[in-house]
């Protein structure tokens, strides 16, 4: 009983997703304010940023928190610890 919104800049990926699962799809860059507003991220319980770019995921989460999203998860691959 959850509403899921997927943001992706590749319309082909979104169309394939829409054919297989029950989600709402928005084409665009998740690190762009207007895109997150269209997805109503500010009223979301959680945002998960899972691109292959660590920095983009972190920016997506920071923006979501500023909009009012309750929780965020950023997928990262690189470890900053030495």
C-alpha positions as CSV (number, residue, x, y, z in Angstrom):
1,X,0.0,0.0,0.0
2,X,2.7,2.4,-1.0
3,X,2.9,4.9,-3.9
4,X,6.2,4.7,-5.7
5,X,7.6,7.4,-8.0
6,X,10.6,6.7,-10.2
7,X,12.7,9.5,-11.6
8,X,15.0,8.7,-14.6
9,X,16.4,10.7,-17.5
10,X,16.0,7.7,-19.9
11,X,12.5,7.4,-21.3
12,X,13.2,3.9,-22.6
13,X,14.0,2.7,-19.0
14,X,10.9,4.4,-17.7
15,X,8.7,2.7,-20.4
16,X,10.1,-0.7,-19.6
17,X,9.5,-0.1,-15.9
18,X,5.9,1.0,-16.5
19,X,5.3,-2.2,-18.4
20,X,6.4,-4.4,-15.5
21,X,5.5,-2.7,-12.2
22,X,2.9,-0.3,-10.8
23,X,4.8,2.9,-10.4
24,X,4.5,6.6,-11.4
25,X,7.4,7.6,-13.7
26,X,8.9,11.1,-14.1
27,X,11.4,11.8,-16.8
28,X,14.2,14.0,-15.7
29,X,17.3,14.5,-13.5
30,X,16.6,13.7,-9.8
31,X,19.1,16.4,-8.8
32,X,17.0,19.1,-10.3
33,X,14.6,21.0,-8.0
34,X,11.7,21.2,-10.5
35,X,11.9,17.4,-11.1
36,X,11.8,16.6,-7.4
37,X,8.9,19.0,-7.0
38,X,7.0,17.3,-9.8
39,X,7.5,14.0,-7.9
40,X,6.3,15.6,-4.7
41,X,9.4,14.6,-2.9
42,X,8.8,17.1,-0.1
43,X,5.8,15.1,1.0
44,X,7.5,11.7,0.7
45,X,8.5,9.3,3.5
46,X,11.7,8.3,1.8
47,X,13.9,9.0,-1.3
48,X,16.4,6.4,-2.5
49,X,19.0,7.7,-4.9
50,X,20.6,4.8,-6.7
51,X,22.4,6.0,-9.8
52,X,26.0,5.0,-10.6
53,X,27.3,8.4,-9.6
54,X,28.0,8.8,-5.9
55,X,27.9,12.6,-6.0
56,X,24.6,12.8,-7.9
57,X,23.0,10.5,-5.3
58,X,24.2,12.6,-2.5
59,X,23.0,15.8,-4.1
60,X,19.6,14.2,-4.8
61,X,19.3,13.3,-1.1
62,X,20.4,16.7,0.1
63,X,17.8,18.4,-2.1
64,X,15.1,16.0,-1.0
65,X,15.8,16.7,2.7
66,X,15.6,20.5,2.0
67,X,12.2,19.9,0.4
68,X,11.0,18.1,3.5
69,X,11.4,14.4,2.7
70,X,11.5,12.5,5.9
71,X,14.3,10.1,5.1
72,X,16.9,9.6,2.3
73,X,19.3,6.8,1.2
74,X,22.2,7.5,-1.2
75,X,23.8,4.5,-2.9
76,X,27.6,5.1,-2.9
77,X,30.3,2.9,-4.2
78,X,33.5,4.7,-3.2
79,X,34.7,4.6,0.4
80,X,36.2,7.8,1.8
81,X,38.0,6.0,4.6
82,X,41.7,5.2,4.4
